[in-house]
Amino acid sequence: MPDNYLSEVRNQYEALPYPACNPQDEHKRLVLTWLEDLPMVNHYCFAGKQSFQKGFRALVAGGGTGDATIFLAEQLRHTDAQIVHLDMSQASIALAKERAQIRGLSNIRWVHDSLLNLPALAAQLGSFDYINCSGVLHHLADPDLGFKALQSVLKPDGAIGLMVYATTGRIGVYQMQALMRLVNGGETDAQRKIANTRDILASLPPGNWFKRSEDLHHDHKAGDAGIYDLLLHSQDRSYSVGELFDWLGEGAAGGKQGHGLHLAFSDVQRGRSPYLPHMVLGSKPPAMAAALRKLPLRRQYEMAELMGGSIITHSLYLTRNAACSAPYGDTDYVPFFYHEPLTGEIASQVFGNSRGQPFMLRHQHSGVSVTVNPGKYGAKILALIDGRRSFGEIFEQFRAAWQGKAAAPDNAALFADFAESYETLNALERLLLRHVSVAAAAT
């Protein structure tokens, strides 16, 4: 292994592969990773036009024990796509390989190396349509050097799925890390550090900030590797929304240039909802909520992160510009429900009970409560969404059943009327889009 990776970090993941897993569990279930759901990748990274055929190539940089790699490979099993799993830990790669063997996956290439060496590996590995880098950059001495390494093997029209730690939701974690550095002092034995941490966790008073926010965190309940990764890591940093925009987006106000990329945030199971003030403030928003909704998205995201306090990681897609997301307002796009067993009939009933008046949508799966204006026709449009019809076909069918005295609304009027319903469901990642040129099987 090269010397450009922090030795303590490398040793940690050799001794305690992360995330901890039992390969035999592959016989029972498939671990799903949020950013690698192909319909999501297609919607946010390839304008809904990616078929994942024709030599699609994905890199999982810092793939650990293989969650993202296995999920991608399973979804792409019947295509000619290739996934490259790169990791600095031989122990982690061994576990990931065993998982792949159990599933009979042959579309993965295994590389034992540091992601910091990607520029030198480019001739050997080639370039990639999609790169996953989840939970890695924040453990580097120089995260930007790592990000530049990822960009060196990304195709010009490729995309990156990134996860880094979030500052606000991890306040208690960093206080615990500081505490355990004091408790462990000069202790070098990992098992002794873990034992000390378990003892402290069992005795924390209710006023401790980690204790107050413990429901946000799960790693410390999942064995030694989780405890070490969460509370004893030797190299761990976090980011606010604003810092990510400064670094990866348009840059800081003071003149420091960012990477100029488009950032599309999507929190696990909650989508954009924890980044939008009107969705964070719940069922009794203040009078200013409508005004906040009109502010630039970056500012809304920064405020919502502080309002909610529950974002512990930032998951996002990075693309060259906003046009890489599937556009709302194009009749050649197919809307489809995702992430829960939702049908047009069910959605129509929920949105139709208010008879076209604003109503409080209480979304059980995400915990979000938000006021939605379904418009005059929202419920009827939702009823026609079946994952096969395009908006053009849906609107034609809507007009075919029109019984009003006035002329039936045109496409522009229907898109405008349905916009808030779409935006709400899309913000929750429950309604996505794909282009008509892409078969439903691809998503």
Backbone torsions as a table, in degrees:
resi	resn	phi	psi	omega
1	MET	NA	146.9	178.9
2	PRO	-70.4	166.8	-178.4
3	ASP	-93.9	3.1	-174.2
4	ASN	-84.2	0.4	175.8
5	TYR	-102.8	142.8	-179.5
6	LEU	-58.5	124.1	-173.4
7	SER	-62.8	-37.6	179.9
8	GLU	-63.7	-39.5	179.4
9	VAL	-66.9	-45.4	179.7
10	ARG	-61.0	-44.9	-179.5
11	ASN	-63.7	-36.6	179.1
12	GLN	-59.0	-46.2	-174.8
13	TYR	-80.0	-15.4	170.2
14	GLU	-76.0	-40.3	-178.6
15	ALA	-79.4	-34.3	-176.2
16	LEU	-132.9	76.7	-179.7
17	PRO	-53.8	142.0	-172.9
18	TYR	-136.6	142.8	-6.4
19	PRO	-71.3	147.6	179.8
20	ALA	-58.4	140.1	-179.3
21	CYS	-156.0	159.7	171.6
22	ASN	-115.2	108.9	-177.1
23	PRO	-52.1	-29.2	-178.4
24	GLN	-64.8	-18.1	177.2
25	ASP	-65.1	-17.7	177.8
26	GLU	-61.5	-22.5	176.4
27	HIS	-68.7	-20.5	-172.9
28	LYS	-108.4	-30.3	-174.6
29	ARG	-160.6	159.0	175.6
30	LEU	-107.8	125.1	176.8
31	VAL	-75.3	126.7	179.6
32	LEU	-98.7	133.2	174.3
33	THR	-111.5	135.9	-168.4
34	TRP	-59.6	-51.2	-174.1
35	LEU	-70.0	-21.4	-175.2
36	GLU	-94.4	6.2	171.8
37	ASP	-62.6	117.2	-173.6
38	LEU	-57.4	-38.3	176.1
39	PRO	-60.6	-34.0	176.9
40	MET	-70.1	-46.4	178.9
41	VAL	-57.5	-43.8	-178.9
42	ASN	-63.8	-46.7	-177.1
43	HIS	-63.2	-47.2	-170.7
44	TYR	-93.5	-17.0	-174.0
45	CYS	-114.3	-26.0	-173.1
46	PHE	-131.1	27.4	177.0
47	ALA	52.1	29.2	178.0
48	GLY	71.9	13.4	-173.8
49	LYS	-112.0	8.3	-177.0
50	GLN	-87.9	126.4	179.3
51	SER	-92.7	-12.9	-176.9
52	PHE	62.4	23.5	173.2
53	GLN	-110.2	-167.1	173.9
54	LYS	55.0	46.8	173.3
55	GLY	75.2	31.7	177.1
56	PHE	-57.5	135.1	-176.8
57	ARG	-128.3	131.8	180.0
58	ALA	-125.9	140.9	175.1
59	LEU	-115.6	130.0	171.1
60	VAL	-106.6	102.8	-173.0
61	ALA	-94.1	112.2	-171.9
62	GLY	79.5	51.4	-171.5
63	GLY	-76.5	-7.5	176.8
64	GLY	56.0	-134.7	-177.5
65	THR	-85.3	3.6	163.4
66	GLY	107.8	9.8	-176.6
67	ASP	-54.8	-54.9	-177.5
68	ALA	-66.8	-39.5	-179.0
69	THR	-62.8	-48.4	-178.3
70	ILE	-64.3	-41.7	-179.4
71	PHE	-64.5	-44.8	176.9
72	LEU	-61.4	-47.3	-177.1
73	ALA	-62.6	-37.4	179.2
74	GLU	-67.0	-43.2	179.1
75	GLN	-66.1	-31.0	-176.4
76	LEU	-100.3	14.6	-174.4
77	ARG	-54.6	-40.2	-173.6
78	HIS	-99.8	25.7	176.1
79	THR	-120.1	-179.9	175.8
80	ASP	-96.4	18.1	-178.6
81	ALA	-71.2	155.7	175.9
82	GLN	-127.8	139.2	176.1
83	ILE	-114.4	132.8	174.6
84	VAL	-107.3	122.9	178.3
85	HIS	-103.6	115.8	-178.5
86	LEU	-118.0	130.3	178.2
87	ASP	-155.5	151.2	-178.8
88	MET	-85.2	-11.8	-176.5
89	SER	-101.2	115.3	177.7
90	GLN	-65.5	-35.1	179.1
91	ALA	-63.9	-40.4	179.1
92	SER	-67.6	-42.6	179.1
93	ILE	-61.2	-39.0	-179.8
94	ALA	-60.5	-41.1	178.2
95	LEU	-67.4	-42.8	179.3
96	ALA	-62.8	-40.7	178.4
97	LYS	-62.0	-42.6	179.8
98	GLU	-63.1	-39.4	177.5
99	ARG	-62.4	-43.3	180.0
100	ALA	-65.1	-39.5	178.9
101	GLN	-63.5	-40.5	178.7
102	ILE	-61.1	-36.8	-179.7
103	ARG	-85.3	-7.1	-179.2
104	GLY	69.7	34.0	-178.5
105	LEU	-89.1	126.6	-177.9
106	SER	-118.2	11.5	-175.3
107	ASN	-104.7	24.3	-178.4
108	ILE	-119.0	134.7	172.4
109	ARG	-109.0	133.8	-174.2
110	TRP	-105.4	128.9	-178.8
111	VAL	-131.2	119.9	178.0
112	HIS	-94.4	97.9	-177.7
113	ASP	-167.3	175.0	177.8
114	SER	-92.4	142.0	177.4
115	LEU	-63.9	-21.2	177.1
116	LEU	-66.0	-17.0	179.3
117	ASN	-93.6	6.7	-178.3
118	LEU	-56.3	-40.2	178.0
119	PRO	-56.8	-38.5	179.1
120	ALA	-75.4	-24.8	-179.0
121	LEU	-88.8	-4.5	-173.2
122	ALA	-56.3	-42.9	-178.9
123	ALA	-63.6	-32.4	-178.9
124	GLN	-82.2	-40.7	-173.8
125	LEU	-92.1	-25.0	-176.1
126	GLY	82.4	-166.3	-179.2
127	SER	-111.6	166.0	-169.5
128	PHE	-130.2	146.3	175.2
129	ASP	-76.6	-35.6	-176.3
130	TYR	-141.7	135.3	177.3
131	ILE	-124.0	125.5	170.8
132	ASN	-98.0	130.5	173.6
133	CYS	-139.3	92.5	-170.0
134	SER	-113.4	116.4	176.0
135	GLY	73.1	31.7	-173.9
136	VAL	-120.4	-51.6	-172.2
137	LEU	-59.1	-32.5	-178.4
138	HIS	-73.4	-3.8	175.3
139	HIS	-103.8	6.3	179.4
140	LEU	-92.3	151.7	174.6
141	ALA	-65.0	-34.6	179.1
142	ASP	-131.7	89.1	-177.6
143	PRO	-57.2	-35.4	-179.0
144	ASP	-67.2	-34.8	175.2
145	LEU	-61.6	-39.8	177.0
146	GLY	-65.9	-40.0	179.7
147	PHE	-66.0	-40.1	177.0
148	LYS	-63.2	-33.7	176.9
149	ALA	-64.3	-40.4	176.7
150	LEU	-62.5	-44.7	-178.9
151	GLN	-62.3	-27.0	-177.3
152	SER	-66.8	-19.7	-180.0
153	VAL	-118.4	13.4	178.7
154	LEU	-92.7	133.3	176.6
155	LYS	-64.3	153.7	-178.6
156	PRO	-54.4	-32.5	179.2
157	ASP	-105.7	19.6	-179.2
158	GLY	-83.8	178.9	-176.5
159	ALA	-141.3	155.8	178.4
160	ILE	-120.9	131.7	170.2
161	GLY	-100.2	116.9	-170.5
162	LEU	-121.8	141.5	168.8
163	MET	-132.1	126.9	173.5
164	VAL	-133.4	161.6	-178.7
165	TYR	-68.8	148.8	178.9
166	ALA	-107.1	134.9	-171.9
167	THR	-68.4	-50.8	-171.2
168	THR	-59.7	-47.2	-177.1
169	GLY	-74.1	-11.5	-177.8
170	ARG	-109.0	18.2	-179.9
171	ILE	-55.5	-46.1	179.9
172	GLY	-64.6	-34.2	178.6
173	VAL	-62.3	-45.7	-176.9
174	TYR	-70.4	-29.4	173.3
175	GLN	-67.7	-38.9	177.3
176	MET	-67.5	-39.5	177.8
177	GLN	-60.5	-44.1	178.5
178	ALA	-63.0	-41.1	178.4
179	LEU	-60.9	-46.1	-176.0
180	MET	-70.9	-26.1	173.3
181	ARG	-65.8	-37.7	176.7
182	LEU	-68.9	-43.3	-178.3
183	VAL	-65.4	-45.8	-174.5
184	ASN	-80.0	-19.6	176.0
185	GLY	52.0	-122.9	-179.5
186	GLY	-91.2	11.4	-179.9
187	GLU	-59.7	130.7	-180.0
188	THR	-111.1	-15.8	-178.2
189	ASP	-78.2	121.4	-175.2
190	ALA	-62.1	-40.7	-177.7
191	GLN	-67.8	-33.6	177.1
192	ARG	-68.4	-39.8	176.7
193	LYS	-61.4	-43.6	-179.8
194	ILE	-63.8	-43.3	179.5
195	ALA	-62.2	-41.8	177.9
196	ASN	-62.5	-40.1	-179.6
197	THR	-65.2	-42.3	177.6
198	ARG	-59.5	-42.4	-179.5
199	ASP	-62.3	-44.4	-179.7
200	ILE	-66.0	-43.8	-179.5
201	LEU	-58.6	-36.8	-177.3
202	ALA	-71.8	-14.9	-174.6
203	SER	-118.9	8.7	-176.8
204	LEU	-63.8	135.9	175.9
205	PRO	-74.5	159.4	-177.0
206	PRO	-62.0	-22.2	-179.3
207	GLY	-79.2	-11.6	179.2
208	ASN	-61.5	136.0	-174.4
209	TRP	-65.9	-33.8	175.8
210	PHE	-67.6	-40.9	178.4
211	LYS	-60.6	-40.0	-179.5
212	ARG	-65.1	-31.4	-176.1
213	SER	-111.1	18.3	-172.6
214	GLU	-60.8	-28.2	-178.9
215	ASP	-65.9	-15.3	178.6
216	LEU	-80.6	-16.2	-170.7
217	HIS	-120.2	145.3	-175.9
218	HIS	-130.5	-20.5	-173.8
219	ASP	-57.8	-38.1	-176.4
220	HIS	-70.0	-8.7	177.4
221	LYS	-99.7	2.1	-172.8
222	ALA	-115.1	31.5	174.1
223	GLY	101.1	-179.7	-174.2
224	ASP	-59.6	-44.2	-177.9
225	ALA	-61.3	-38.5	179.8
226	GLY	-69.0	-42.2	178.0
227	ILE	-60.9	-45.8	-177.3
228	TYR	-65.3	-44.4	-177.1
229	ASP	-65.1	-36.8	-176.3
230	LEU	-82.4	-44.3	-166.9
231	LEU	-116.1	-9.5	-175.8
232	LEU	-126.9	9.1	-175.0
233	HIS	-63.0	141.2	-176.9
234	SER	-83.8	-16.8	-177.9
235	GLN	-142.6	105.4	-170.9
236	ASP	-150.2	121.1	175.6
237	ARG	-132.5	167.4	-178.4
238	SER	-139.4	170.9	-175.3
239	TYR	-137.6	146.3	167.9
240	SER	-88.5	167.0	176.0
241	VAL	-56.6	-46.1	-178.5
242	GLY	-60.6	-39.7	178.8
243	GLU	-64.7	-34.5	177.6
244	LEU	-69.6	-39.7	175.3
245	PHE	-63.1	-41.1	179.4
246	ASP	-63.6	-41.5	-175.9
247	TRP	-77.1	-50.8	-170.5
248	LEU	-101.4	-20.6	-176.7
249	GLY	-101.3	-123.1	-170.0
250	GLU	-80.0	-10.6	-180.0
251	GLY	100.1	173.4	-177.2
252	ALA	-86.5	156.9	-178.9
253	ALA	-63.6	-26.5	-177.8
254	GLY	-73.7	-2.8	176.7
255	GLY	113.9	-15.5	178.7
256	LYS	-68.8	126.9	-175.6
257	GLN	-81.0	137.8	172.3
258	GLY	-89.6	-168.8	-179.0
259	HIS	-84.5	-4.8	174.4
260	GLY	70.8	26.0	-177.9
261	LEU	-97.2	162.1	174.7
262	HIS	-90.0	133.4	-178.1
263	LEU	-108.6	123.6	176.0
264	ALA	-119.9	104.3	-176.1
265	PHE	-81.7	144.9	175.7
266	SER	-154.5	98.5	180.0
267	ASP	-71.4	145.7	-176.6
268	VAL	-57.6	124.8	179.4
269	GLN	69.5	-9.7	-176.1
270	ARG	-120.7	-9.6	179.2
271	GLY	60.7	-138.2	179.6
272	ARG	-81.3	-8.4	-171.2
273	SER	-54.8	-39.7	179.6
274	PRO	-74.2	-2.4	177.8
275	TYR	-103.9	1.4	-176.9
276	LEU	-116.7	115.3	-175.7
277	PRO	-51.9	-42.0	-176.3
278	HIS	-67.6	-19.1	177.0
279	MET	-95.5	-18.9	178.8
280	VAL	-84.2	-34.8	-171.8
281	LEU	-73.7	-9.2	168.4
282	GLY	79.5	-155.2	-169.7
283	SER	-78.3	-13.7	179.2
284	LYS	-128.9	67.6	-177.7
285	PRO	-69.6	154.4	177.7
286	PRO	-71.9	168.2	-178.6
287	ALA	-61.5	-26.9	-177.3
288	MET	-78.9	-3.3	-174.3
289	ALA	-56.9	-40.8	-179.2
290	ALA	-64.6	-37.8	178.9
291	ALA	-69.3	-38.9	178.7
292	LEU	-62.1	-33.5	-177.4
293	ARG	-67.1	-17.8	-178.5
294	LYS	-92.2	-5.2	-178.3
295	LEU	-74.3	161.1	175.6
296	PRO	-54.6	145.8	-174.1
297	LEU	-58.8	-40.7	-179.7
298	ARG	-56.3	-45.4	-178.5
299	ARG	-66.0	-39.7	176.3
300	GLN	-60.1	-45.1	-179.0
301	TYR	-61.5	-42.7	-179.2
302	GLU	-63.4	-41.3	179.7
303	MET	-67.9	-44.7	-176.5
304	ALA	-63.8	-36.8	178.2
305	GLU	-59.2	-40.8	179.7
306	LEU	-75.8	-32.8	178.4
307	MET	-65.1	-49.5	-173.2
308	GLY	-77.9	-44.6	178.7
309	GLY	72.6	5.7	-173.2
310	SER	-110.5	3.9	178.6
311	ILE	-83.2	112.3	-178.4
312	ILE	-100.9	-19.7	173.7
313	THR	-138.9	148.1	173.0
314	HIS	-100.8	116.3	174.0
315	SER	-107.9	130.8	-175.1
316	LEU	-156.9	156.6	172.9
317	TYR	-102.6	138.3	178.4
318	LEU	-115.9	121.8	179.8
319	THR	-133.8	171.4	-174.2
320	ARG	-69.8	-26.3	177.2
321	ASN	-164.9	173.5	-176.2
322	ALA	-65.9	-21.9	-178.5
323	ALA	-67.4	-9.5	178.3
324	CYS	-75.2	-15.4	174.5
325	SER	-85.2	143.1	179.2
326	ALA	-59.1	130.3	-173.7
327	PRO	-85.2	134.1	170.0
328	TYR	-81.9	136.5	178.6
329	GLY	110.8	6.3	179.2
330	ASP	-111.1	123.7	-176.1
331	THR	-69.4	-12.1	-179.9
332	ASP	-88.8	14.5	178.5
333	TYR	-109.8	143.1	-178.9
334	VAL	-100.9	118.1	174.2
335	PRO	-82.9	141.6	177.8
336	PHE	-147.1	146.3	179.1
337	PHE	-79.1	149.5	-176.2
338	TYR	-152.3	159.5	173.5
339	HIS	75.3	-5.2	170.8
340	GLU	-161.6	159.5	-176.6
341	PRO	-72.7	72.7	-178.7
342	LEU	-106.5	135.9	177.3
343	THR	-118.9	164.7	176.8
344	GLY	-59.8	-37.8	-179.3
345	GLU	-64.4	-44.8	180.0
346	ILE	-65.2	-47.0	-179.7
347	ALA	-61.6	-38.1	179.8
348	SER	-63.4	-39.8	178.9
349	GLN	-64.7	-43.5	-179.1
350	VAL	-63.3	-46.2	-176.3
351	PHE	-81.3	-15.7	-176.9
352	GLY	-92.1	-15.1	-177.2
353	ASN	-63.9	-22.5	-176.7
354	SER	-88.1	-2.5	178.8
355	ARG	56.0	42.8	175.2
356	GLY	85.0	0.4	179.3
357	GLN	-96.6	153.1	176.2
358	PRO	-54.2	140.1	-178.5
359	PHE	-142.0	164.3	-179.7
360	MET	-91.4	112.3	175.7
361	LEU	-87.8	120.4	177.7
362	ARG	-110.8	106.0	-174.8
363	HIS	-95.0	108.5	-171.6
364	GLN	-63.6	-42.1	-173.0
365	HIS	-66.1	-34.1	-178.1
366	SER	-103.5	-14.9	-177.0
367	GLY	80.3	8.5	-177.1
368	VAL	-84.1	135.6	169.7
369	SER	-121.3	124.8	-175.8
370	VAL	-149.8	142.6	176.5
371	THR	-78.4	130.4	-177.7
372	VAL	-126.9	134.7	171.2
373	ASN	-96.0	107.4	-175.2
374	PRO	-76.4	-7.8	-177.5
375	GLY	73.7	178.6	-179.6
376	LYS	-70.3	-33.4	-168.8
377	TYR	-117.5	2.7	-174.0
378	GLY	-54.6	-46.5	-177.3
379	ALA	-63.0	-40.4	-179.1
380	LYS	-69.9	-35.9	177.3
381	ILE	-67.5	-43.6	178.3
382	LEU	-58.9	-38.3	-178.8
383	ALA	-62.6	-24.7	-177.5
384	LEU	-92.3	-4.3	179.2
385	ILE	-79.1	118.8	-179.4
386	ASP	-129.5	6.6	-180.0
387	GLY	82.6	-0.9	179.7
388	ARG	-120.4	-37.8	-178.7
389	ARG	-76.8	140.7	171.9
390	SER	-79.7	167.5	175.0
391	PHE	-58.4	-38.1	178.8
392	GLY	-59.2	-44.6	179.6
393	GLU	-69.5	-38.5	178.1
394	ILE	-61.9	-44.3	-178.5
395	PHE	-68.2	-36.8	177.0
396	GLU	-63.9	-41.4	178.8
397	GLN	-67.9	-36.9	176.5
398	PHE	-60.2	-46.6	-178.3
399	ARG	-69.3	-30.1	179.1
400	ALA	-63.6	-28.3	-179.8
401	ALA	-98.3	8.5	-176.7
402	TRP	-64.9	132.6	-179.9
403	GLN	-125.6	9.8	-179.1
404	GLY	-73.1	160.5	178.8
405	LYS	-74.6	-36.0	177.3
406	ALA	-79.8	169.5	178.5
407	ALA	-64.2	145.9	179.1
408	ALA	-63.7	145.5	-178.6
409	PRO	-64.8	146.6	178.4
410	ASP	-82.8	-179.9	-175.9
411	ASN	-59.8	-42.9	-178.7
412	ALA	-61.0	-41.6	180.0
413	ALA	-66.8	-37.9	179.9
414	LEU	-70.2	-40.8	176.6
415	PHE	-61.6	-42.5	-179.5
416	ALA	-65.0	-40.4	-178.9
417	ASP	-67.6	-36.5	-175.2
418	PHE	-88.8	-5.5	-170.5
419	ALA	-56.7	-45.4	-176.4
420	GLU	-70.7	-34.9	176.1
421	SER	-63.9	-45.5	178.7
422	TYR	-62.9	-48.2	-176.3
423	GLU	-59.3	-40.2	-179.7
424	THR	-66.1	-49.3	-178.5
425	LEU	-69.2	-34.1	177.3
426	ASN	-70.5	-37.3	177.6
427	ALA	-61.3	-28.1	177.2
428	LEU	-89.0	0.6	-176.1
429	GLU	60.9	30.8	177.0
430	ARG	-101.3	-9.8	177.0
431	LEU	-137.8	114.1	-177.4
432	LEU	-118.7	173.1	-178.6
433	LEU	-128.8	148.1	169.1
434	ARG	-139.9	152.3	179.8
435	HIS	-74.9	151.3	-179.0
436	VAL	-61.2	-21.0	-178.8
437	SER	-74.3	-11.6	-178.1
438	VAL	-104.8	128.0	-179.0
439	ALA	-66.2	149.9	-179.3
440	ALA	-60.3	-30.1	-179.2
441	ALA	-62.7	-25.5	-179.4
442	ALA	-73.3	-14.9	-179.9
443	THR	-124.4	NA	NA
